[in-house]
Amino acid sequence: MAIKSIGITVDGKRKMTMEQFKRWVKALDTDKDGKISKEELAEAVRGTGRWFAGWKGKQGLQSADSNGDGFVDESEFHNLVEFAQKYLGVTIIQL
């Protein structure tokens, strides 16, 4: 699923609000279990047009999954925000 953003910053990053980011993450949860899996995260990376989606999905999961259960849940959401800003070219803005 592609990231829908407000615009692009001068350094090429996608700008979005935290609410837009939350909606995007919710849409990634294709099996609706309330958690993001490595496969779901890899699909998100593919949607950004980034290379090595599977590898980056795995890296994203490892960096965001603080309890080591193999998924990113709501309690680990802030870790996913950090990953998206660092590796997916996302900038979270406040309106």
C-alpha positions as CSV (number, residue, x, y, z in Angstrom):
1,M,0.0,0.0,0.0
2,A,1.4,3.3,-1.0
3,I,1.9,6.1,1.5
4,K,-0.5,8.9,1.0
5,S,1.1,12.1,2.2
6,I,0.5,15.9,2.3
7,G,3.5,16.6,0.1
8,I,7.2,16.2,-0.4
9,T,9.9,18.1,1.5
10,V,12.8,19.7,-0.2
11,D,15.0,16.7,0.7
12,G,12.5,14.3,-1.0
13,K,10.8,13.0,2.2
14,R,7.1,12.5,2.3
15,K,5.3,14.7,4.8
16,M,2.3,13.4,6.7
17,T,0.6,14.0,10.0
18,M,0.6,11.5,12.8
19,E,-3.0,10.8,12.1
20,Q,-2.3,10.0,8.4
21,F,0.6,7.8,9.5
22,K,-1.7,5.9,12.0
23,R,-4.3,5.3,9.2
24,W,-1.5,4.1,6.9
25,V,-0.2,1.6,9.5
26,K,-3.7,0.4,10.2
27,A,-4.2,-0.3,6.5
28,L,-1.0,-2.3,6.5
29,D,-2.6,-4.8,8.9
30,T,-4.1,-6.9,6.1
31,D,-5.1,-9.8,8.4
32,K,-6.7,-7.4,10.9
33,D,-5.0,-8.9,13.9
34,G,-3.9,-5.6,15.4
35,K,-0.2,-6.3,14.7
36,I,2.1,-5.6,11.8
37,S,4.1,-8.6,10.6
38,K,7.4,-8.7,8.7
39,E,5.5,-9.5,5.5
40,E,3.1,-6.6,6.0
41,L,5.9,-4.2,6.7
42,A,7.8,-5.4,3.6
43,E,4.7,-4.7,1.5
44,A,4.7,-1.2,2.9
45,V,8.4,-0.7,2.0
46,R,7.6,-1.9,-1.5
47,G,4.8,0.7,-1.7
48,T,7.4,3.5,-1.1
49,G,9.4,2.4,-4.1
50,R,12.4,1.6,-1.9
51,W,14.8,-1.2,-2.9
52,F,15.3,-4.4,-0.9
53,A,11.8,-4.3,0.5
54,G,12.0,-7.8,2.1
55,W,15.3,-7.0,3.8
56,K,14.1,-3.5,5.0
57,G,10.8,-5.1,6.2
58,K,12.9,-7.5,8.3
59,Q,15.1,-4.6,9.6
60,G,12.1,-2.5,10.4
61,L,10.5,-5.3,12.3
62,Q,13.7,-5.9,14.3
63,S,14.1,-2.3,15.1
64,A,10.4,-1.7,16.1
65,D,9.6,-5.0,17.8
66,S,10.9,-4.3,21.3
67,N,9.4,-7.4,22.9
68,G,10.7,-9.8,20.3
69,D,7.4,-11.5,19.5
70,G,7.9,-11.1,15.7
71,F,5.2,-8.4,15.3
72,V,4.8,-4.6,15.9
73,D,1.8,-3.9,18.0
74,E,0.3,-0.7,19.4
75,S,2.7,-0.5,22.3
76,E,5.6,-0.4,19.9
77,F,4.1,2.1,17.5
78,H,6.6,4.8,18.4
79,N,9.4,2.5,17.2
80,L,7.7,2.1,13.9
81,V,7.4,5.9,13.6
82,E,11.2,6.2,14.1
83,F,11.9,3.5,11.5
84,A,9.6,5.1,8.9
85,Q,11.3,8.5,9.4
86,K,14.8,7.0,9.2
87,Y,14.4,4.4,6.4
88,L,11.2,5.1,4.5
89,G,11.6,8.8,3.8
90,V,8.7,9.9,6.0
91,T,8.5,13.2,7.9
92,I,5.8,13.5,10.5
93,I,4.5,17.0,10.8
94,Q,2.1,18.8,13.1
95,L,-0.6,21.0,11.6
